[in-house]
């Protein structure tokens, strides 16, 4: 220091000659109050700055620690980077970890390949590996869950043992604890302890395993340039059956129009509750939360003004059961927090079957009309066809026993020649409620047991075409 008392710092020094350090290959040690506060080791490629950084007996290599107690307990761990007080504090043998932020990865001991950025990020994990946490308290409660990615404040905050989850956005998948392989893209996305579920969009909620939810309840349009393509390849389909119900199922459906109760849906999904919980953090969060809830309520009110057209899933499920049809278009709840849904595209198949059945009825009626027209013409002309009409009229009439019946009816009829025979049953409104192919029957007297057990009590009409002549009989079911 010059006699004038003026401090010149490193003025007039030559950094090639004047420096703090060593001139050999020995580690450079820093002390504060005679306690180790830093180390640069050129042989093990370790760099530490801060009180109690790195374990005193550590033999690990290629580690970097900056901040009090960072990597404090390390023994054999290699390739770790800890920046911030208590970052990777308890790490012993874990390697290839990166922790940036106060207490980030603080309790990790043997876990490897983890990255934590943010205050308290990945704080509680001990042995988990291959996790990535970016954001304040992201994955902070994780214990043993591996291969998780949480990006955003409180993302996957409560996850403990869930594996393979991805949460991107503030509070994304915040309430998941044990569920695995879930994805939440957007603020407040929620999947709670399910597996292989995906929620996309603000406050979107997937409330069952193997489910994808796009948007929250206030979304009013889901748009794409082309229609959704469903995998449909004969190479990957088995146990094929032609047991689709057509007219019987379609005629039982009740088309309606309706408004959605969006507020009830939001409460059912727990959206309001999750957002309101944010106010407990303090720091002025209360006002932000109330504003967000007000906006959510306004969006819900707007969405509730739209009148939709469709069916009620529970009624469709009942109609399918009544017609003996295992219909895949109804999505049934998997748990008490799940809801009913409908896959409207799958209604196409029973509609096609109904059209096919109607076409067969039309063609059959056309043939019957042609036969009747021919007989009328024969009667008018007085030709030999008249005798044919007389012969046909002489056929034994269709008989039903017992009548009234409790559900099983014996059909008795005769044929002049071998023929394919079908029987149909109609209700009083003319709706076909049953259709049965009897196959190729031999000429002469025939019998057939008709099972009407599924039909409710009432009056019905049994219809058959025998040797070209329509036959219809009334049957009463009374149990």
SULKA-V147975 format. One record per helix or strand of 2 or more residues. SS is the DSSP state (helix for helix, strand for strand). FROM is the first residue (numbers start at 1). TO is the last residue. Records with the same first field share a line. If there is no record, write none. Layout:
SS: FROM-TO + FROM-TO
This chain:
strand: 28-32 + 35-41 + 46-49 + 64-66 + 81-83 + 98-100 + 115-117 + 132-134 + 149-151 + 166-168 + 183-185 + 198-200 + 212-214 + 256-259 + 307-310 + 330-331 + 341-342 + 399-401 + 408-415 + 419-426 + 432-441 + 444-451 + 458-466 + 469-477
helix: 234-236 + 247-250 + 262-269 + 271-281 + 285-303 + 313-322 + 344-381 + 385-393
